[in-house]
């Protein structure tokens, strides 16, 4: 006679007292009824893309790829997708600042081994402070020396849908003497707002740097323009990969030119550049100023090859002591009742269930050489959330079970609880 488990009909099972026994078969039957398949939980992707914000954790922005009540799927700095169990959700900001380069991608190098990656970050942090004082909300793509591919930087901008996305750089390579600073600003070729922002930022930076008496260098691209591929699209991924966001790249001065490199090493000059960027963004957002210094778009398909993220390695962002699983009200009620029958807590049911899964699966593999049991993935999006704390040693078991069944740690935790509900029912 079938009995109900979480509202589903489940045929009673007789557990053999001898070992080993076909536990995989037990779990397939019991948990197939109790769990929900990936097809049932999910569905076709919505063709109308909507920005989902980011999760902020230790100053790092993780763009949300897929929402989830327990733990969203996010993209890491190295553009890997994980479920992130910690952090604070941020839906949108006014301005996203991208300090260009980072990690092994140093960018240009000035006198005294002043790396562009470090200078970009210093100026970005100062610009953030200036903009915050003006009342704007601001997020940086990186706040430390972090390796990050361009597609991750644009994913952050797309997820936050800011009014302005600015990628801060400092140039290298020019040798042609100039009477004026060689400031270059690049804008999206088909975005009038991006072009206007570029023209305003060019004015502010050029006026700021012109106050210094330096032997400048420049190229024919001094000013505000668009660098294109042969097909006519933006050559820079920062501008091309987030077309829905008004984006620009600033290349302030030539760090490779020793006089300009020495100038940019001065903290006062860094602060002056940051203030100029903030003024320019504020002008763009609060006035109709058209900007100036515009040049025609030019085709230059030769790229440096940086920004691909090759060799990028993420820390273990998933190594947190707390793991949460969501249950429906009926599932939670059944779990609490089963725990009471065993004289245990729901938290114990989750943790002991995982260890039991690990033990059973090892016996099954020895008996039948089945290395990966086939189970339907449980739905952990329920509103009744149960969080269990794991020591690092215990969490090794949780990870092993999750990997074995091809599920997340939260889903493995719920699998364990569901197994304990089934066993408590048989013992009751």
N, C-alpha and C positions, 0 to 999 in steps of 0.2 A: 504494500500500500504506500503510495508516494506521500511524503510529508513536505511541508512548506519551509523553505529556507530563503529569507529575504524576499518572500512573495513568489518564489519559483518552486516548481515541483522537483523534488530530489528523491530518487529511489534509495531506500535504506541500504547500507552496505555492511557486510560482516567482515571485520578485520581478523585476519588469520593471526594466531599467536606464534606461529613459527616465523623465523627470519631466514633469508630475506623474503619480502612479499612485494607484489606489484603495486607499489605506492603511486607510481606515475599514473596507472590506470585509475586509482582512487581519486587522485587530484584532478585528472581530466574530467571525470564524471561530475564530481562535486563542484569544482570551481568553474566549469563551463556553464553550469546553471546559475551560479552566484555572480560570476563576472560578466563583464560587457566586452564585446569585441571591439577592436579598433574601428571597424566600419560603423558600428552602432554609436560609438562615442563621437567619432569625428564626422566628416562629410567632405563634400567638395569644397575647395577653397573659394571664398567669396571673390568674384572677379573685380569688385570695387574695393580696392585696397584702402585701408584706413590706418593712419599712424597709431601705434599702440604705446608709445612712450618708451622709457628706459627704466632699468633698475639700477640704482646707484649703490655701489658697495665699495667701501674704502676709497672713495674718490674716483672709481672707475665706472663708466657708463656702459651698461649692457643693454643694447636695443632689444625690445621684446619682439619675438618672431611669432609666437602663438600664446594667447592668453590662457590662463588656467587658474582656478580658484585656490589651489594649493601652492603650486610653484610654476611660474611661467617658463616657457622655452625661450631662451635668450641667446644672443650671439656674443661670444667672448671676444676679447681684444684680438685674438688670432683668427677670428671669424669661424670658430667652431660653435656648434649648437649644443647647449646643455640645459637641464632644468636647474634653475638657481633657487636654492632654498632660503636665501637670506637677502638683505638689502632693503632699500626704500624705493617705492615706485615714484617716478617723476613723469607726468603726462606731457608737458610742453614747457618751453621757455621762449623768451624773446630772441635770444642770441646764442648760437653755438660757435665757439672759438676752437679752431683746430691748430694746435702747435705742430707745424710740419715736421716730418721725419721722426726719429726716435729709435732707441735701441741700437742695433748695428748699423742702421741707416743714419749716418752722421750729417749728411748734407754737406754744405760748403764748410771749409775750415779757414779760420782767420789766424792772425798773428797770435802767438802765445797759446796755440792750440785751442782757440775759442771755436767750439763746434756749433754749427748752425742749429742742430737739434736742441741744444741747451739754451741758446739765445732765443729761439722761437718760443720755448716754454716760458722763459723769464718774461718776455714781452707779453705773452698771452695772459699770464697770471696778473701782471700789472694792468693790462687792459680790462680784465675781468673786474678788478677792484674799481677802476674808473667808471665802468658801465654800471656796476652795482650801486655806486654812489649817485648815479643819475636816475636810479629807480628801475633799472632793467633787470630781468631775471636772466642769468647766464650760466651755461654749462660748457666745460671743456671736454674735448674728446680724450685728452690725457692730461694728468696732473703730475706725472712722474716720467722718467726716462723709459718709456714703454714702446715696445715693438708693436706696430699695428698697421695692417694693410689698408690701402686707400678705400677699399670697398667697405671696411668696417667703420671708417670715419664717416663716409657718406650714409651708412646705415644708421648711425647715431643721429645725424642731421635729419634724415627722412623720418625716423621714429618720433622725433620731437617736434617736427614741423615748425621750426623757428621762423621769425621774420627776416633774420639775417644769418647766414653761415659764412664765416670768414676763416680762411686758412692762411696762417701767418708764416712767411718764409723770408729768408735773406739770400741774396743772389751770389753768384760766383761765375768767374770766367771772363768777364769783360776786361779789356786792356785799353780801349780807345779813350784818350783824355777828353774831359768834358768840363765846361764851365758850371754845370749844374748837376745836382744829384741824379743818378741814373734810375730813379724809382720806376718800377714796372708793376702795373696792376692788370690782372687778367680776369675777364668777365665771361659769362655764358653768352654764346654768340646769338642766340635767339631769345634772350631775355632782356627787355628794355630796362627793367628795374635793376638787374644785375649790372648793366652798363652804366646807369646813373650812379649807383653805389660806387662803382669803380672810379668814375670820374671825380666824385666827391672825395674819396679816400686819397686819390692821387694829389688833389689840391692840398689836403691837410698834411700829408707826408712831405710833399715837396716844399711847402712853406716852412715846415718845422726844420728840415735838414738844411735848407738854404741859409739858415742863420749861422751855420758853422763854416769856417774857412778851411776847406779840405781840398786836396787834389783828387777830384772826382773822376770816375770813369763811367761810361755808359755804352749802350748798343742802339741800334736803329729802332728798337722796340720800347725805348723810354716812353712812358705814358700809359694810357689805358687802352687795351686791345684784347682781341681773342686769338688764341693760338689754336689752329685747326689741324685735323687729320686731312688726308687727301680727299676723303669722302665729304668733307665739309662739316663734320661734327667736332665738338670740343675735344682737343687733344688731351687735356688734363682730366683724369678720372674724377677728381674732387668736384669739378664743374659738370661733368657729363653724367655721373651715376646718380645724382639726386636732382633731376631736372625740375621737380616740383618745388624746390627750395631756392630762393634767391641767394646765389653763392658767388664769392670772389676769392681770388688768391692775391695776396700782397707780397711783392718781392722788394723789400726796402733796402736799398744800398747794396753794394758789392762787398761782401765779407772777405772775398779773396783779394781785394785791393788793400794792401797794408794800411794806408792812411784811413780808409773807411773801417777796416777791421779794428784799428786802435780806437777809433771814435765809438764804435758800437760796444766796446768793452767798458765804457764809462757808464756807471749806473744812472747818472742824470740823463744821458742820451737815451737809454732804454726806457726810462720813465717818460721822456718827451715823446718818443715814438708811440708808446702805449696811449698817452693822452691824445695824440693826434688821431689814432685809430678810433678811440672812443668818441671824439668830437665828430669825426666823419660819419660814424654809424648813427649818432644822434641827429646830425643834420639830415641824413637820408630819411630817418623815421619821422622827423618832425617838420620838415620843410619840403618845398618843391624845387630846391636848387638842382640845376641840371648837371653840374659837374663839368669838367673840362679835361684837356690833355688827350682827347680821343684820337686813336689811330685806326686805320683800316685793319680788319682781320687778316691774318697771314697764315699760310700753310707751312707747317714745319713738323712732319710726321716723326722725326727722329726724337726718341725719348730716352731718358737715362736708364730706365728699367727698375728704378727704385719704387717702393710703394706696393710691391706685389705680395709682401708678407712671406716670401720664401724663407724657410727656416724658423718661422715664428713658433714659439713654444709657450703655451699657457701654463700658469700655475694650476694647482688642483683647486679650482674654485668651488668644487662640490664637497670638499672635505669639512663639512660642518657637523657638529655634534648632535643637532636636532633634525629629525626628519618627520614631516607631517603628511598624513594621508587623510583624504576626505571620504566620508560615508554619507549615504542617505539616512534619513531618520530611522527607517525600518532596519537598515543594516546596523546602525549604531545601537539600536534597541536590542537586536539579536546578540550583538557582541557583548554588551553590558550584562545581559541575562546569562550568557554562556560563561562569562568571567565570574559571575556570582555563584554559579553552580560549582565551579572549580575552586572557589574561595580565593580568587585572584583579581587583579585589576585589569581594565582594558589595555593599559600600557604593557603589562606583563604578557598579555595575550599576543600583542603585536611582536614583541621581542622574542618570546619563547617560540612563537609560531615560525619565525624566520629561522631560528636555530633548528627547529624540527624539520623544516623544509630542507635545510642544508644536510642534516643527518639522513633523512629519507632518500634524498637524491643520490647521495653517495652509495647507499645500499643498492638502489636501483641500477646505478651504473655498473656496479660490480656484478650484479646478477644478470643483467641483460645487455650490458655494453651500450646503453642509451645515454648519450652525452648531453642531449638537449631536449628535455621534455617539452611537449607541445601543449601550451595552455593559452586560453584567451586572456588578454590583458585586462585586469580589473580597472574599473572606472574610479579614479581617486579625486573626482571633482565634486563630491558631495559636500553639503554645507556643514555637516558635523565633522569637524576637523580634530583629529587625535594626533598629538605630537609625542614622539618617543625620543629619549636621549640615549646616545650610543657612545661608549668609549671607543677609542681608536681601534682597539683590538676587536671589540664586538662589531664595529662597522666593517671590518674586513670580511666578516661572515655575510653581512648584509649586501656588500658589493658582490661577493661571490654568488649569492643566490640571484641577485638582479641580473648579473651577467649570464648565468646559466639559463634563466627563463626568458632572457631578452627583454627585460622590463626595466623601469627606473627603480631607484631605491624606494621611493614612496609606494610604487606599485608592488614591489617585493614585500614591503612591510605589510601591505593590506592582504597580499596572498597568505602570509603567515597567519594573520588574524582570522581569515576565512577558513583556513585549515583547522585552527583551534576551535572555531564555532562548530564545524562538522564533527570533530572528535568529541567535543563536550556533549553534543547531542547524542552521540552513540553511547557515551559513558553514562549519560543521565537516564 
